[in-house]
């Protein structure tokens, strides 16, 4: 049994194909952006990201809640530890 494919069928197929390709490309771009995050973040960026004072950042370091490195006088904090700190915090 033969089926006839109309121009409208082809147009709808093209639209569906383009939508699927767009979705795949957007998901791929999102994955790339997430994988580009730096592993270590400077103190100033941590303060800005978390909206906390320099003293609060120092307290995180002093209480060893996050790993840190000191490089040429600047402190760098581990992104994974910062994210984990907020994931593990109980809800009030």
TIVO-2410 file (N, C-alpha, C; in nm, 3 decimals):
# residues 92
REC num residu      c1      c2      c3 atome chaine
REC   1      X   0.083  -0.117   0.000     N      A
REC   1      X   0.000   0.000   0.000    CA      A
REC   1      X   0.088   0.124   0.000     C      A
REC   2      X   0.067   0.212  -0.091     N      A
REC   2      X   0.147   0.333  -0.106    CA      A
REC   2      X   0.082   0.449  -0.031     C      A
REC   3      X   0.167   0.530   0.032     N      A
REC   3      X   0.118   0.651   0.096    CA      A
REC   3      X   0.178   0.771   0.024     C      A
REC   4      X   0.097   0.870   0.006     N      A
REC   4      X   0.143   0.990  -0.061    CA      A
REC   4      X   0.183   1.091   0.046     C      A
REC   5      X   0.302   1.147   0.029     N      A
REC   5      X   0.353   1.247   0.121    CA      A
REC   5      X   0.328   1.384   0.058     C      A
REC   6      X   0.256   1.467   0.128     N      A
REC   6      X   0.224   1.599   0.076    CA      A
REC   6      X   0.331   1.701   0.119     C      A
REC   7      X   0.325   1.818   0.060     N      A
REC   7      X   0.417   1.926   0.097    CA      A
REC   7      X   0.393   1.965   0.243     C      A
REC   8      X   0.269   1.962   0.284     N      A
REC   8      X   0.236   1.996   0.424    CA      A
REC   8      X   0.298   1.894   0.520     C      A
REC   9      X   0.296   1.765   0.484     N      A
REC   9      X   0.360   1.661   0.566    CA      A
REC   9      X   0.509   1.690   0.580     C      A
REC  10      X   0.574   1.726   0.470     N      A
REC  10      X   0.717   1.755   0.472    CA      A
REC  10      X   0.746   1.881   0.555     C      A
REC  11      X   0.660   1.982   0.544     N      A
REC  11      X   0.677   2.104   0.621    CA      A
REC  11      X   0.666   2.075   0.771     C      A
REC  12      X   0.568   1.998   0.811     N      A
REC  12      X   0.551   1.962   0.952    CA      A
REC  12      X   0.668   1.879   1.002     C      A
REC  13      X   0.716   1.788   0.918     N      A
REC  13      X   0.833   1.706   0.956    CA      A
REC  13      X   0.955   1.796   0.976     C      A
REC  14      X   0.973   1.893   0.887     N      A
REC  14      X   1.086   1.986   0.899    CA      A
REC  14      X   1.080   2.067   1.027     C      A
REC  15      X   0.960   2.114   1.062     N      A
REC  15      X   0.943   2.191   1.185    CA      A
REC  15      X   0.975   2.104   1.307     C      A
REC  16      X   0.924   1.982   1.306     N      A
REC  16      X   0.950   1.889   1.417    CA      A
REC  16      X   1.099   1.858   1.429     C      A
REC  17      X   1.164   1.837   1.317     N      A
REC  17      X   1.307   1.807   1.315    CA      A
REC  17      X   1.387   1.925   1.369     C      A
REC  18      X   1.354   2.047   1.327     N      A
REC  18      X   1.425   2.165   1.375    CA      A
REC  18      X   1.405   2.186   1.524     C      A
REC  19      X   1.284   2.163   1.573     N      A
REC  19      X   1.257   2.175   1.717    CA      A
REC  19      X   1.341   2.076   1.797     C      A
REC  20      X   1.349   1.953   1.747     N      A
REC  20      X   1.429   1.850   1.816    CA      A
REC  20      X   1.577   1.887   1.816     C      A
REC  21      X   1.626   1.937   1.704     N      A
REC  21      X   1.767   1.977   1.696    CA      A
REC  21      X   1.796   2.094   1.790     C      A
REC  22      X   1.704   2.191   1.795     N      A
REC  22      X   1.719   2.305   1.885    CA      A
REC  22      X   1.729   2.260   2.031     C      A
REC  23      X   1.643   2.167   2.069     N      A
REC  23      X   1.642   2.116   2.205    CA      A
REC  23      X   1.774   2.047   2.239     C      A
REC  24      X   1.822   1.965   2.148     N      A
REC  24      X   1.949   1.894   2.169    CA      A
REC  24      X   2.064   1.992   2.183     C      A
REC  25      X   2.067   2.095   2.099     N      A
REC  25      X   2.174   2.194   2.103    CA      A
REC  25      X   2.169   2.273   2.234     C      A
REC  26      X   2.050   2.313   2.277     N      A
REC  26      X   2.036   2.387   2.403    CA      A
REC  26      X   2.081   2.304   2.522     C      A
REC  27      X   2.044   2.177   2.525     N      A
REC  27      X   2.086   2.089   2.635    CA      A
REC  27      X   2.237   2.073   2.635     C      A
REC  28      X   2.296   2.060   2.518     N      A
REC  28      X   2.441   2.044   2.505    CA      A
REC  28      X   2.512   2.171   2.554     C      A
REC  29      X   2.460   2.288   2.517     N      A
REC  29      X   2.520   2.414   2.562    CA      A
REC  29      X   2.510   2.429   2.713     C      A
REC  30      X   2.398   2.388   2.771     N      A
REC  30      X   2.380   2.396   2.916    CA      A
REC  30      X   2.482   2.307   2.987     C      A
REC  31      X   2.503   2.187   2.936     N      A
REC  31      X   2.600   2.095   2.996    CA      A
REC  31      X   2.740   2.153   2.989     C      A
REC  32      X   2.774   2.217   2.876     N      A
REC  32      X   2.907   2.277   2.861    CA      A
REC  32      X   2.927   2.390   2.961     C      A
REC  33      X   2.824   2.475   2.977     N      A
REC  33      X   2.835   2.587   3.070    CA      A
REC  33      X   2.856   2.538   3.212     C      A
REC  34      X   2.785   2.433   3.250     N      A
REC  34      X   2.799   2.380   3.386    CA      A
REC  34      X   2.935   2.317   3.408     C      A
REC  35      X   2.993   2.259   3.304     N      A
REC  35      X   3.122   2.191   3.320    CA      A
REC  35      X   3.239   2.289   3.320     C      A
REC  36      X   3.214   2.416   3.287     N      A
REC  36      X   3.321   2.515   3.281    CA      A
REC  36      X   3.345   2.582   3.416     C      A
REC  37      X   3.259   2.560   3.513     N      A
REC  37      X   3.274   2.622   3.644    CA      A
REC  37      X   3.411   2.592   3.702     C      A
REC  38      X   3.479   2.696   3.754     N      A
REC  38      X   3.611   2.671   3.813    CA      A
REC  38      X   3.598   2.591   3.943     C      A
REC  39      X   3.699   2.512   3.970     N      A
REC  39      X   3.697   2.430   4.091    CA      A
REC  39      X   3.727   2.513   4.216     C      A
REC  40      X   3.810   2.616   4.200     N      A
REC  40      X   3.850   2.700   4.312    CA      A
REC  40      X   3.807   2.844   4.285     C      A
REC  41      X   3.750   2.909   4.387     N      A
REC  41      X   3.695   3.043   4.373    CA      A
REC  41      X   3.764   3.139   4.470     C      A
REC  42      X   3.800   3.257   4.422     N      A
REC  42      X   3.864   3.359   4.506    CA      A
REC  42      X   3.768   3.410   4.612     C      A
REC  43      X   3.824   3.458   4.722     N      A
REC  43      X   3.745   3.509   4.835    CA      A
REC  43      X   3.642   3.613   4.790     C      A
REC  44      X   3.685   3.707   4.709     N      A
REC  44      X   3.595   3.814   4.665    CA      A
REC  44      X   3.475   3.758   4.591     C      A
REC  45      X   3.499   3.659   4.506     N      A
REC  45      X   3.389   3.597   4.431    CA      A
REC  45      X   3.297   3.519   4.524     C      A
REC  46      X   3.353   3.455   4.626     N      A
REC  46      X   3.272   3.382   4.724    CA      A
REC  46      X   3.181   3.480   4.798     C      A
REC  47      X   3.238   3.593   4.839     N      A
REC  47      X   3.157   3.694   4.909    CA      A
REC  47      X   3.043   3.744   4.822     C      A
REC  48      X   3.074   3.769   4.697     N      A
REC  48      X   2.973   3.818   4.604    CA      A
REC  48      X   2.868   3.711   4.575     C      A
REC  49      X   2.913   3.589   4.551     N      A
REC  49      X   2.824   3.478   4.518    CA      A
REC  49      X   2.727   3.447   4.632     C      A
REC  50      X   2.778   3.444   4.754     N      A
REC  50      X   2.697   3.407   4.870    CA      A
REC  50      X   2.639   3.527   4.944     C      A
REC  51      X   2.679   3.647   4.901     N      A
REC  51      X   2.635   3.771   4.965    CA      A
REC  51      X   2.666   3.767   5.115     C      A
REC  52      X   2.793   3.743   5.146     N      A
REC  52      X   2.838   3.738   5.285    CA      A
REC  52      X   2.959   3.828   5.302     C      A
REC  53      X   2.990   3.859   5.426     N      A
REC  53      X   3.103   3.949   5.456    CA      A
REC  53      X   3.236   3.873   5.449     C      A
REC  54      X   3.343   3.952   5.448     N      A
REC  54      X   3.477   3.892   5.449    CA      A
REC  54      X   3.498   3.811   5.577     C      A
REC  55      X   3.441   3.858   5.687     N      A
REC  55      X   3.452   3.786   5.814    CA      A
REC  55      X   3.382   3.650   5.809     C      A
REC  56      X   3.269   3.646   5.741     N      A
REC  56      X   3.198   3.518   5.727    CA      A
REC  56      X   3.278   3.419   5.644     C      A
REC  57      X   3.343   3.469   5.541     N      A
REC  57      X   3.427   3.382   5.458    CA      A
REC  57      X   3.544   3.332   5.542     C      A
REC  58      X   3.603   3.421   5.621     N      A
REC  58      X   3.713   3.382   5.709    CA      A
REC  58      X   3.666   3.278   5.810     C      A
REC  59      X   3.544   3.292   5.860     N      A
REC  59      X   3.488   3.196   5.955    CA      A
REC  59      X   3.472   3.058   5.891     C      A
REC  60      X   3.429   3.053   5.765     N      A
REC  60      X   3.420   2.924   5.695    CA      A
REC  60      X   3.556   2.856   5.688     C      A
REC  61      X   3.658   2.939   5.668     N      A
REC  61      X   3.795   2.886   5.660    CA      A
REC  61      X   3.842   2.840   5.797     C      A
REC  62      X   3.818   2.921   5.900     N      A
REC  62      X   3.866   2.891   6.036    CA      A
REC  62      X   3.799   2.767   6.093     C      A
REC  63      X   3.672   2.748   6.062     N      A
REC  63      X   3.599   2.632   6.114    CA      A
REC  63      X   3.615   2.509   6.024     C      A
REC  64      X   3.692   2.526   5.920     N      A
REC  64      X   3.723   2.418   5.824    CA      A
REC  64      X   3.597   2.357   5.762     C      A
REC  65      X   3.498   2.442   5.736     N      A
REC  65      X   3.376   2.395   5.670    CA      A
REC  65      X   3.396   2.379   5.520     C      A
REC  66      X   3.495   2.451   5.467     N      A
REC  66      X   3.529   2.438   5.324    CA      A
REC  66      X   3.680   2.430   5.309     C      A
REC  67      X   3.723   2.356   5.209     N      A
REC  67      X   3.866   2.350   5.180    CA      A
REC  67      X   3.909   2.482   5.117     C      A
REC  68      X   4.033   2.520   5.143     N      A
REC  68      X   4.085   2.644   5.086    CA      A
REC  68      X   4.233   2.629   5.056     C      A
REC  69      X   4.281   2.719   4.971     N      A
REC  69      X   4.424   2.726   4.939    CA      A
REC  69      X   4.464   2.872   4.945     C      A
REC  70      X   4.586   2.896   4.986     N      A
REC  70      X   4.639   3.031   4.983    CA      A
REC  70      X   4.748   3.034   4.877     C      A
REC  71      X   4.727   3.118   4.777     N      A
REC  71      X   4.822   3.130   4.668    CA      A
REC  71      X   4.862   3.277   4.655     C      A
REC  72      X   4.988   3.305   4.677     N      A
REC  72      X   5.042   3.441   4.666    CA      A
REC  72      X   4.957   3.543   4.742     C      A
REC  73      X   4.915   3.508   4.862     N      A
REC  73      X   4.841   3.601   4.946    CA      A
REC  73      X   4.690   3.603   4.925     C      A
REC  74      X   4.640   3.532   4.825     N      A
REC  74      X   4.496   3.526   4.801    CA      A
REC  74      X   4.443   3.389   4.839     C      A
REC  75      X   4.324   3.390   4.900     N      A
REC  75      X   4.261   3.264   4.938    CA      A
REC  75      X   4.165   3.219   4.827     C      A
REC  76      X   4.165   3.090   4.804     N      A
REC  76      X   4.075   3.027   4.707    CA      A
REC  76      X   3.998   2.918   4.780     C      A
REC  77      X   3.868   2.911   4.752     N      A
REC  77      X   3.779   2.816   4.820    CA      A
REC  77      X   3.725   2.714   4.721     C      A
REC  78      X   3.707   2.594   4.767     N      A
REC  78      X   3.660   2.485   4.683    CA      A
REC  78      X   3.510   2.500   4.655     C      A
REC  79      X   3.474   2.508   4.527     N      A
REC  79      X   3.334   2.528   4.486    CA      A
REC  79      X   3.245   2.414   4.534     C      A
REC  80      X   3.292   2.291   4.519     N      A
REC  80      X   3.213   2.175   4.560    CA      A
REC  80      X   3.178   2.180   4.708     C      A
REC  81      X   3.274   2.220   4.791     N      A
REC  81      X   3.250   2.231   4.935    CA      A
REC  81      X   3.146   2.338   4.966     C      A
REC  82      X   3.154   2.450   4.895     N      A
REC  82      X   3.056   2.557   4.916    CA      A
REC  82      X   2.916   2.511   4.878     C      A
REC  83      X   2.904   2.442   4.766     N      A
REC  83      X   2.774   2.392   4.722    CA      A
REC  83      X   2.720   2.288   4.821     C      A
REC  84      X   2.810   2.200   4.867     N      A
REC  84      X   2.770   2.095   4.961    CA      A
REC  84      X   2.725   2.155   5.094     C      A
REC  85      X   2.789   2.261   5.136     N      A
REC  85      X   2.755   2.328   5.260    CA      A
REC  85      X   2.607   2.370   5.260     C      A
REC  86      X   2.559   2.419   5.147     N      A
REC  86      X   2.420   2.464   5.140    CA      A
REC  86      X   2.323   2.352   5.111     C      A
REC  87      X   2.368   2.246   5.046     N      A
REC  87      X   2.281   2.130   5.022    CA      A
REC  87      X   2.253   2.057   5.153     C      A
REC  88      X   2.354   2.049   5.240     N      A
REC  88      X   2.343   1.971   5.363    CA      A
REC  88      X   2.274   2.047   5.476     C      A
REC  89      X   2.256   2.178   5.460     N      A
REC  89      X   2.197   2.259   5.565    CA      A
REC  89      X   2.050   2.221   5.585     C      A
REC  90      X   2.007   2.190   5.707     N      A
REC  90      X   1.866   2.155   5.730    CA      A
REC  90      X   1.775   2.277   5.711     C      A
REC  91      X   1.653   2.250   5.666     N      A
REC  91      X   1.555   2.357   5.645    CA      A
REC  91      X   1.499   2.401   5.779     C      A
REC  92      X   1.472   2.529   5.794     N      A
REC  92      X   1.415   2.583   5.919    CA      A
REC  92      X   1.265   2.586   5.910     C      A
***
